[in-house]
């Protein structure tokens, strides 16, 4: 058994539950979440903003924290989301410092770079994190990363490993991203043809495990090799690609938002117009983790296992 003792926030979630189950095979693991579920490791009911987190870390002699707790689904309650994402991360960092934890892993997001038309074709870790004020998730991830940078400067004794995942797909994923490809057609606003980069959910879990086991440090884009445009995705999934004008999409989104059928605002169409395309060179060469599946392999796996369809080739029509 490893001497590492790990606490996972968001441990009852999709990634947290699988990660904890994997780590528990070789080390002591405990989790916290606002809801609990059965697992091969103990999960305690605790809000990520609870100040008692520090005493919990100390009581269990935790050496490594994996901070996964976050708001992922679109929401209308920015104050609540800010509390969980930003204040929650601050509480985790302060708890680590107060209890002598030496290593923290944080899952940020490629969304921290922001959805902008002037994004580079491939985003590297050295590019600025701009977020988008109109997109809560993206803006909060930017704020979290600015906080992490501040803590790195003031508290070098707490080693940080920060992952910026791209779009996550797997056998059982149910998310905004998976819903985009589960319908009858692929939506490409005004033919923007902005590429998607995918990461296999098991690569997310294994990359975090790799980082914990090896006390990894630094910030890394977590993505598979290569990228796929909506046209290529449509060919692989054998689905038509719809390219309606932006005004029409915004009009439809606005009606759905006003009727309470969606929490996505019309100005968040940038999510599909200007995708951040993440380069994974640093992940492979500096951290030493090589994803098992490329972006195309992830999509094909998702199509077979989640959609129950046989993916087609990508030959141009």
KEKE-3310 file (N, C-alpha, C; in steps of 0.2 Angstrom, whole numbers, plus 5000, padded with zeros to 4 digits):
npx = (5004:5002:5010:5003:4989:4973:4961:4946:4937:4920:4917:4907:4903:4903:4916:4924:4919:4923:4937:4941:4937:4947:4959:4958:4962:4975:4979:4976:4960:4948:4932:4923:4907:4891:4881:4880:4885:4886:4901:4918:4926:4926:4913:4910:4897:4898:4899:4909:4913:4913:4920:4925:4933:4946:4950:4945:4954:4966:4963:4962:4975:4979:4988:4987:4976:4962:4954:4938:4926:4913:4903:4895:4884:4874:4868:4856:4859:4871:4877:4876:4884:4896:4900:4902:4911:4922:4923:4923:4935:4944:4942:4946:4960:4964:4961:4970:4982:4981:4981:4993:4994:5002:5001:4990:4978:4969:4955:4953:4947:4947:4939:4943:4952:4943:4930:4933:4934:4947:4955:4970:4974:4978:4978:4990:4997:5004:4997:4985:4973:4957:4943:4925:4914:4900:4898:4896:4902:4915:4920:4921:4931:4942:4944:4947:4959:4967:4967:4974:4986:4990:4991:5001:5012:5013:5013:5023:5025:5014:5011:5005:4995:4987:4974:4967:4954:4947:4933:4924:4921:4913:4909:4898:4894:4884:4880:4881:4890:4889:4876:4875:4879:4870:4857:4847:4854:4869:4874:4880:4883:4880:4889:4902:4911:4920:4933:4932:4940:4943:4943:4945:4935:4941:4954:4955:4953:4964:4974:4974:4976:4989:4996:4994:5001:5014:5017:5015:5017:5012:5003:4992:4985:4972:4969:4965:4975:4974:4960:4942:4931:4914:4909:4917:4913:4900:4901:4907:4897:4887:4877:4867:4873:4868:4867:4862:4858:4865:4857:4844:4847:4849:4837:4828:4835:4833:4818:4817:4824:4817:4805:4808:4813:4826:4842:4852:4858:4855:4867:4877:4880:4892:4899:4898:4903:4916:4926:4938:4953:4963:4980:4990:5004:5012:5007:5010:5024:5030:5023:5022:5011:5002:4988:4977:4968:4965:4957:4948:4947:4941:4928:4923:4922:4913:4902:4899:4898:4889:4879:4876:4878:4886:4901:4906:4917:4928:4928:4928:4912)
npy = (4994:5011:5025:5037:5048:5051:5064:5067:5080:5082:5069:5060:5062:5059:5057:5058:5047:5036:5038:5038:5025:5018:5023:5019:5006:5005:5015:5025:5032:5045:5053:5068:5076:5084:5076:5058:5042:5024:5017:5010:5016:5028:5040:5056:5067:5083:5101:5109:5122:5122:5126:5117:5108:5109:5103:5090:5086:5086:5077:5065:5064:5068:5068:5072:5081:5080:5090:5091:5096:5105:5116:5111:5110:5121:5136:5147:5154:5164:5168:5157:5148:5154:5154:5140:5136:5146:5152:5139:5133:5142:5139:5126:5127:5135:5126:5115:5122:5125:5112:5106:5099:5093:5092:5097:5093:5100:5101:5111:5119:5118:5128:5139:5147:5154:5158:5164:5173:5176:5166:5156:5144:5132:5130:5133:5130:5142:5152:5166:5166:5170:5168:5170:5183:5182:5169:5159:5147:5147:5159:5158:5148:5154:5164:5155:5149:5161:5163:5151:5153:5164:5159:5149:5158:5163:5153:5141:5129:5121:5110:5111:5103:5106:5103:5105:5100:5096:5093:5080:5063:5047:5030:5031:5044:5058:5073:5091:5091:5078:5077:5085:5077:5067:5069:5070:5078:5087:5102:5117:5132:5144:5139:5139:5129:5126:5117:5102:5095:5080:5071:5055:5048:5039:5042:5055:5051:5042:5051:5059:5050:5046:5059:5061:5049:5052:5064:5075:5092:5108:5115:5109:5105:5094:5083:5073:5067:5077:5085:5087:5093:5100:5095:5084:5077:5075:5066:5055:5051:5049:5058:5072:5089:5104:5121:5134:5152:5163:5173:5166:5155:5161:5167:5156:5150:5160:5160:5148:5149:5160:5153:5144:5132:5129:5133:5140:5154:5165:5172:5163:5155:5156:5146:5136:5142:5146:5136:5132:5125:5113:5110:5095:5094:5097:5089:5077:5077:5084:5082:5068:5060:5050:5051:5037:5037:5045:5060:5057:5043:5043:5049:5039:5028:5033:5034:5020:5014:5023:5028:5018:5016:5012:5019:5029:5031:5045:5051:5064:5071)
npz = (5000:4996:5004:5003:5007:5003:5000:4992:4984:4979:4978:4976:4963:4945:4940:4952:4959:4952:4952:4965:4968:4961:4966:4979:4979:4981:4990:5005:5005:5006:5004:5001:4999:4994:4993:4997:4991:4989:4989:4987:4996:5009:5009:5015:5020:5016:5013:5001:5005:5018:5034:5042:5035:5036:5048:5046:5036:5044:5054:5047:5043:5030:5015:5001:4991:4980:4971:4965:4966:4958:4948:4934:4925:4915:4923:4932:4943:4948:4959:4968:4960:4960:4973:4975:4965:4966:4979:4986:4981:4986:5000:5000:4997:5008:5018:5016:5018:5031:5037:5034:5022:5007:4994:4980:4969:4955:4946:4933:4918:4900:4896:4903:4895:4887:4875:4861:4845:4841:4847:4847:4834:4840:4857:4870:4886:4890:4884:4887:4900:4898:4900:4899:4903:4901:4902:4915:4920:4912:4916:4930:4930:4925:4936:4946:4942:4942:4956:4960:4954:4962:4975:4972:4971:4984:4992:4991:4997:4996:4984:4967:4955:4941:4930:4914:4907:4891:4881:4888:4885:4886:4890:4898:4899:4903:4898:4894:4883:4878:4875:4864:4853:4853:4847:4832:4823:4820:4827:4820:4821:4810:4801:4807:4810:4820:4828:4838:4853:4861:4876:4883:4896:4905:4903:4909:4922:4924:4922:4932:4943:4939:4941:4955:4960:4956:4961:4953:4946:4940:4926:4915:4899:4896:4885:4871:4856:4842:4832:4829:4816:4816:4803:4801:4812:4810:4798:4804:4813:4805:4803:4799:4797:4803:4799:4804:4804:4815:4822:4821:4829:4842:4844:4846:4857:4866:4868:4873:4885:4892:4894:4903:4899:4897:4904:4897:4890:4876:4872:4875:4864:4859:4864:4855:4843:4845:4849:4861:4857:4862:4865:4868:4871:4882:4892:4888:4886:4897:4910:4908:4905:4893:4884:4881:4871:4856:4850:4839:4841:4854:4851:4842:4850:4860:4851:4848:4861:4869:4860:4853:4839:4823:4820:4805:4791:4788:4775:4764:4758)
capx = (5000:5006:5009:4999:4983:4970:4954:4943:4930:4915:4919:4901:4902:4905:4924:4926:4917:4928:4944:4941:4937:4953:4965:4958:4965:4982:4981:4970:4956:4941:4929:4917:4902:4885:4877:4884:4883:4890:4908:4923:4929:4921:4912:4907:4893:4901:4900:4916:4914:4913:4927:4928:4937:4953:4951:4945:4961:4971:4961:4964:4982:4979:4994:4985:4969:4960:4948:4934:4919:4912:4896:4896:4878:4872:4864:4854:4861:4878:4880:4878:4889:4903:4901:4904:4917:4927:4924:4924:4942:4948:4942:4950:4967:4966:4961:4976:4988:4980:4982:4999:4993:5008:4999:4983:4976:4963:4952:4950:4944:4949:4935:4946:4955:4938:4928:4934:4936:4954:4959:4975:4972:4980:4980:4995:4997:5007:4992:4982:4966:4952:4936:4920:4910:4893:4897:4898:4907:4921:4923:4923:4937:4947:4945:4950:4966:4970:4968:4979:4993:4992:4993:5008:5017:5013:5013:5026:5025:5008:5012:4999:4994:4981:4972:4962:4951:4943:4926:4925:4916:4915:4904:4892:4894:4878:4882:4880:4893:4886:4869:4876:4880:4865:4851:4847:4859:4875:4873:4886:4881:4882:4895:4908:4915:4925:4934:4931:4945:4940:4947:4941:4934:4946:4960:4954:4954:4970:4979:4974:4980:4996:4998:4995:5006:5020:5017:5015:5016:5011:4997:4992:4979:4970:4965:4967:4978:4970:4954:4937:4927:4908:4908:4920:4909:4894:4902:4908:4891:4882:4871:4868:4876:4864:4871:4857:4861:4866:4851:4839:4848:4848:4830:4826:4837:4829:4812:4817:4826:4811:4799:4811:4815:4833:4846:4857:4856:4857:4874:4881:4881:4899:4901:4899:4906:4923:4929:4945:4956:4969:4986:4992:5011:5015:5004:5014:5032:5033:5020:5023:5005:5000:4981:4976:4964:4965:4950:4944:4945:4936:4921:4921:4921:4907:4896:4898:4896:4884:4874:4874:4879:4893:4904:4908:4923:4928:4930:4924:4907)
capy = (5000:5018:5029:5043:5048:5056:5066:5069:5083:5080:5062:5056:5063:5054:5056:5057:5040:5031:5040:5036:5018:5016:5025:5015:4999:5006:5020:5027:5037:5047:5058:5073:5078:5087:5070:5052:5036:5019:5017:5006:5021:5032:5047:5060:5073:5090:5106:5111:5128:5121:5128:5111:5104:5109:5098:5084:5084:5085:5071:5059:5064:5068:5071:5074:5083:5081:5095:5090:5099:5111:5117:5110:5111:5128:5138:5154:5157:5165:5168:5150:5145:5157:5151:5133:5136:5151:5151:5133:5132:5145:5135:5120:5129:5137:5120:5112:5125:5124:5106:5103:5095:5095:5092:5097:5092:5104:5101:5117:5117:5122:5134:5145:5151:5158:5156:5170:5172:5176:5161:5153:5137:5127:5133:5130:5132:5148:5157:5169:5163:5176:5167:5174:5185:5180:5161:5158:5142:5149:5165:5156:5144:5159:5166:5150:5149:5167:5162:5146:5157:5168:5154:5146:5163:5165:5146:5136:5123:5117:5109:5111:5100:5109:5100:5109:5096:5098:5089:5073:5058:5040:5025:5032:5051:5062:5080:5095:5089:5071:5079:5089:5072:5062:5071:5068:5081:5091:5109:5121:5139:5148:5136:5141:5124:5126:5110:5099:5091:5076:5067:5049:5049:5035:5046:5060:5047:5039:5056:5062:5045:5047:5065:5059:5044:5054:5071:5080:5099:5112:5116:5104:5104:5087:5082:5068:5070:5079:5088:5086:5099:5097:5091:5077:5073:5072:5060:5049:5049:5048:5063:5079:5095:5110:5127:5140:5158:5165:5176:5161:5151:5165:5168:5150:5149:5165:5158:5142:5152:5163:5148:5140:5125:5129:5138:5142:5161:5166:5174:5158:5152:5156:5139:5132:5146:5148:5131:5132:5119:5112:5106:5091:5092:5097:5084:5071:5078:5087:5077:5061:5056:5050:5048:5031:5038:5051:5063:5053:5037:5045:5050:5033:5024:5036:5032:5013:5012:5027:5030:5012:5016:5010:5025:5029:5034:5053:5053:5070:5069)
capz = (5000:4996:5011:5002:5010:4998:5001:4985:4985:4974:4977:4973:4956:4939:4940:4958:4962:4949:4954:4972:4968:4958:4971:4985:4978:4983:4995:5009:5001:5009:5000:5003:4994:4997:4993:4997:4988:4990:4986:4990:5000:5013:5007:5020:5018:5018:5009:5000:5008:5026:5037:5046:5030:5038:5054:5043:5033:5049:5058:5043:5041:5022:5011:4995:4990:4973:4971:4959:4967:4954:4945:4927:4921:4915:4929:4932:4949:4947:4966:4970:4956:4962:4980:4975:4961:4968:4986:4987:4979:4991:5006:5000:4998:5015:5023:5014:5021:5039:5040:5032:5015:5003:4986:4978:4961:4954:4939:4930:4912:4894:4896:4906:4890:4884:4869:4857:4838:4840:4850:4842:4831:4845:4863:4874:4893:4890:4882:4892:4902:4897:4902:4896:4908:4900:4903:4922:4920:4909:4920:4936:4930:4925:4942:4950:4940:4945:4963:4961:4953:4968:4980:4970:4973:4991:4996:4986:5000:4993:4977:4963:4949:4938:4923:4910:4902:4885:4881:4891:4883:4888:4889:4902:4901:4902:4899:4889:4877:4875:4872:4857:4848:4854:4843:4825:4819:4823:4826:4818:4820:4804:4798:4810:4809:4825:4830:4845:4855:4866:4881:4886:4903:4908:4903:4914:4929:4925:4922:4939:4947:4938:4944:4962:4962:4955:4964:4948:4947:4934:4923:4909:4895:4896:4879:4866:4850:4836:4833:4824:4815:4815:4797:4802:4817:4806:4794:4808:4817:4800:4805:4795:4800:4802:4800:4804:4806:4823:4825:4822:4835:4848:4845:4848:4863:4870:4869:4878:4892:4895:4895:4908:4897:4897:4908:4893:4888:4869:4871:4876:4858:4858:4866:4849:4838:4845:4853:4863:4854:4867:4863:4874:4871:4889:4896:4886:4887:4904:4915:4906:4904:4886:4883:4878:4865:4852:4849:4835:4845:4859:4848:4839:4856:4862:4847:4849:4868:4871:4855:4850:4832:4820:4817:4798:4790:4787:4769:4762:4754)
cpx = (5004:5005:5005:4992:4979:4963:4952:4937:4926:4916:4913:4899:4904:4912:4926:4925:4922:4935:4945:4942:4944:4959:4964:4960:4972:4984:4975:4966:4949:4939:4924:4913:4896:4880:4882:4881:4888:4896:4913:4928:4924:4920:4908:4903:4896:4901:4907:4918:4914:4920:4930:4932:4944:4954:4950:4951:4966:4969:4963:4971:4983:4985:4992:4978:4968:4954:4944:4928:4918:4905:4898:4890:4877:4867:4862:4856:4868:4881:4881:4884:4896:4905:4904:4911:4923:4929:4926:4932:4946:4948:4946:4958:4969:4966:4968:4982:4987:4982:4989:4999:4999:5006:4992:4983:4970:4961:4949:4946:4947:4945:4938:4950:4949:4936:4928:4936:4943:4959:4964:4972:4973:4982:4985:4994:4999:5002:4988:4975:4961:4945:4931:4915:4902:4892:4900:4903:4914:4924:4925:4930:4943:4949:4948:4957:4970:4972:4974:4986:4995:4995:5000:5013:5018:5014:5016:5026:5019:5009:5005:5000:4987:4980:4967:4959:4947:4936:4927:4919:4918:4909:4897:4891:4887:4879:4880:4883:4890:4880:4870:4876:4875:4858:4852:4852:4864:4874:4879:4884:4884:4888:4901:4913:4921:4926:4933:4937:4942:4945:4942:4941:4939:4953:4960:4956:4961:4976:4980:4977:4987:4999:4999:5000:5013:5021:5019:5014:5015:5004:4997:4985:4978:4966:4969:4971:4973:4963:4949:4933:4920:4906:4911:4916:4903:4895:4903:4902:4885:4876:4872:4870:4871:4868:4866:4861:4861:4860:4845:4840:4847:4841:4827:4828:4834:4822:4812:4820:4820:4805:4802:4812:4822:4836:4852:4855:4859:4864:4879:4882:4888:4902:4902:4903:4913:4926:4936:4948:4963:4974:4989:5000:5014:5013:5009:5022:5034:5030:5022:5017:5003:4993:4981:4972:4964:4957:4945:4942:4940:4929:4919:4919:4914:4901:4894:4895:4890:4878:4872:4874:4886:4896:4907:4915:4923:4929:4925:4918:4908)
cpy = (5006:5021:5036:5042:5053:5058:5069:5073:5082:5072:5057:5057:5058:5052:5054:5050:5035:5032:5037:5028:5015:5017:5021:5008:4999:5011:5021:5033:5039:5052:5062:5075:5081:5081:5064:5047:5030:5018:5012:5010:5025:5039:5050:5066:5079:5095:5108:5118:5128:5122:5122:5106:5103:5103:5091:5081:5082:5078:5065:5059:5064:5072:5074:5075:5083:5084:5094:5094:5105:5111:5116:5112:5119:5130:5145:5158:5158:5165:5162:5147:5148:5154:5144:5133:5140:5150:5144:5131:5135:5142:5129:5121:5131:5131:5116:5115:5124:5118:5102:5099:5097:5095:5092:5097:5096:5103:5108:5115:5121:5128:5140:5150:5156:5156:5163:5168:5172:5171:5158:5146:5132:5131:5129:5133:5139:5154:5160:5166:5169:5174:5171:5176:5183:5172:5160:5153:5144:5154:5163:5151:5148:5162:5161:5149:5155:5166:5157:5149:5161:5164:5151:5151:5163:5158:5141:5129:5118:5116:5108:5107:5102:5106:5104:5104:5099:5094:5082:5069:5051:5036:5027:5040:5054:5069:5084:5093:5083:5073:5082:5083:5067:5063:5068:5072:5085:5098:5113:5128:5143:5145:5138:5136:5124:5119:5108:5095:5087:5072:5061:5050:5045:5038:5051:5057:5045:5045:5059:5057:5046:5053:5064:5055:5047:5061:5076:5087:5102:5112:5113:5104:5096:5086:5076:5071:5072:5083:5087:5091:5096:5093:5084:5073:5070:5066:5054:5046:5047:5052:5069:5084:5101:5116:5133:5146:5159:5168:5171:5157:5155:5166:5162:5149:5154:5163:5152:5145:5156:5159:5144:5133:5124:5134:5141:5149:5161:5168:5169:5153:5152:5150:5135:5135:5146:5143:5132:5125:5118:5107:5102:5090:5092:5092:5078:5071:5080:5083:5070:5057:5056:5047:5042:5032:5045:5054:5059:5046:5038:5045:5043:5028:5026:5034:5025:5012:5016:5028:5023:5012:5014:5016:5024:5032:5042:5055:5059:5068:5072)
cpz = (5000:5003:5009:5005:5007:5000:4994:4987:4978:4972:4975:4966:4951:4940:4947:4961:4959:4951:4961:4972:4966:4963:4977:4985:4980:4988:4999:5005:5005:5004:5003:4998:4998:4997:4994:4993:4990:4986:4990:4995:5004:5010:5013:5017:5020:5012:5008:5003:5016:5029:5041:5041:5033:5044:5051:5040:5038:5053:5054:5040:5033:5020:5005:4994:4983:4973:4965:4959:4962:4951:4937:4923:4921:4921:4928:4938:4950:4954:4969:4967:4959:4969:4979:4971:4964:4975:4989:4986:4984:4998:5006:5000:5005:5020:5022:5018:5029:5041:5037:5026:5011:4996:4985:4971:4960:4947:4937:4923:4906:4893:4899:4901:4887:4877:4865:4850:4837:4844:4845:4840:4837:4852:4868:4881:4894:4888:4888:4894:4902:4899:4898:4902:4908:4901:4910:4922:4918:4914:4926:4936:4929:4932:4947:4949:4942:4952:4964:4959:4959:4973:4978:4972:4980:4995:4992:4990:4998:4986:4973:4957:4946:4931:4920:4905:4896:4886:4883:4888:4885:4888:4893:4903:4899:4903:4893:4882:4874:4872:4865:4851:4848:4850:4836:4821:4823:4821:4825:4816:4815:4800:4800:4809:4814:4828:4837:4847:4861:4870:4883:4893:4907:4908:4908:4921:4930:4925:4929:4944:4946:4941:4952:4964:4961:4957:4959:4949:4940:4932:4916:4905:4895:4890:4875:4860:4845:4838:4828:4823:4815:4809:4798:4807:4814:4802:4798:4811:4812:4801:4801:4800:4798:4804:4799:4806:4813:4825:4826:4828:4842:4849:4848:4856:4868:4872:4874:4885:4895:4897:4901:4906:4896:4901:4903:4889:4880:4868:4872:4870:4856:4860:4860:4843:4838:4850:4855:4861:4858:4864:4869:4874:4878:4893:4895:4888:4894:4909:4914:4905:4896:4886:4879:4871:4862:4852:4845:4838:4850:4856:4845:4845:4859:4858:4847:4856:4870:4867:4852:4842:4830:4817:4810:4798:4789:4780:4767:4757:4747)
residu = (UNK:UNK:UNK:UNK:UNK:UNK:UNK:UNK:UNK:UNK:UNK:UNK:UNK:UNK:UNK:UNK:UNK:UNK:UNK:UNK:UNK:UNK:UNK:UNK:UNK:UNK:UNK:UNK:UNK:UNK:UNK:UNK:UNK:UNK:UNK:UNK:UNK:UNK:UNK:UNK:UNK:UNK:UNK:UNK:UNK:UNK:UNK:UNK:UNK:UNK:UNK:UNK:UNK:UNK:UNK:UNK:UNK:UNK:UNK:UNK:UNK:UNK:UNK:UNK:UNK:UNK:UNK:UNK:UNK:UNK:UNK:UNK:UNK:UNK:UNK:UNK:UNK:UNK:UNK:UNK:UNK:UNK:UNK:UNK:UNK:UNK:UNK:UNK:UNK:UNK:UNK:UNK:UNK:UNK:UNK:UNK:UNK:UNK:UNK:UNK:UNK:UNK:UNK:UNK:UNK:UNK:UNK:UNK:UNK:UNK:UNK:UNK:UNK:UNK:UNK:UNK:UNK:UNK:UNK:UNK:UNK:UNK:UNK:UNK:UNK:UNK:UNK:UNK:UNK:UNK:UNK:UNK:UNK:UNK:UNK:UNK:UNK:UNK:UNK:UNK:UNK:UNK:UNK:UNK:UNK:UNK:UNK:UNK:UNK:UNK:UNK:UNK:UNK:UNK:UNK:UNK:UNK:UNK:UNK:UNK:UNK:UNK:UNK:UNK:UNK:UNK:UNK:UNK:UNK:UNK:UNK:UNK:UNK:UNK:UNK:UNK:UNK:UNK:UNK:UNK:UNK:UNK:UNK:UNK:UNK:UNK:UNK:UNK:UNK:UNK:UNK:UNK:UNK:UNK:UNK:UNK:UNK:UNK:UNK:UNK:UNK:UNK:UNK:UNK:UNK:UNK:UNK:UNK:UNK:UNK:UNK:UNK:UNK:UNK:UNK:UNK:UNK:UNK:UNK:UNK:UNK:UNK:UNK:UNK:UNK:UNK:UNK:UNK:UNK:UNK:UNK:UNK:UNK:UNK:UNK:UNK:UNK:UNK:UNK:UNK:UNK:UNK:UNK:UNK:UNK:UNK:UNK:UNK:UNK:UNK:UNK:UNK:UNK:UNK:UNK:UNK:UNK:UNK:UNK:UNK:UNK:UNK:UNK:UNK:UNK:UNK:UNK:UNK:UNK:UNK:UNK:UNK:UNK:UNK:UNK:UNK:UNK:UNK:UNK:UNK:UNK:UNK:UNK:UNK:UNK:UNK:UNK:UNK:UNK:UNK:UNK:UNK:UNK:UNK:UNK:UNK:UNK:UNK:UNK:UNK:UNK:UNK:UNK:UNK:UNK:UNK:UNK:UNK:UNK:UNK:UNK:UNK:UNK:UNK:UNK:UNK:UNK)
# end
